[in-house]
Amino acid sequence: MEPKDLKERIQYRLDQLEMLMYENYHLKNPDEVYNQTLHISKFWSILSEEDRDFVQAAQDSITEGWEWIK
């Protein structure tokens, strides 16, 4: 169950995306993982620069089919 506070919800989604990327789940299910990035991108204006960079790197990795290095 997702947290109710906005910042907690965003962090929860970022944590989920991170887990999926480290498991290279995006190589098997790119659409599903890309959709996860879109759910996070809705909050672009309040994301930290580090979180924005992470989401963009994840999107690049998904579209290019790159393995995510731990």
Protein Blocks (a to p, Z undefined) as FASTA:
>chain_A
ZZfblklmmmmmmmmmmmmmmnommmmmmmlmmmmmmmmmmmmmmpcfklmmmmmmmmmm
mmnopacdZZ
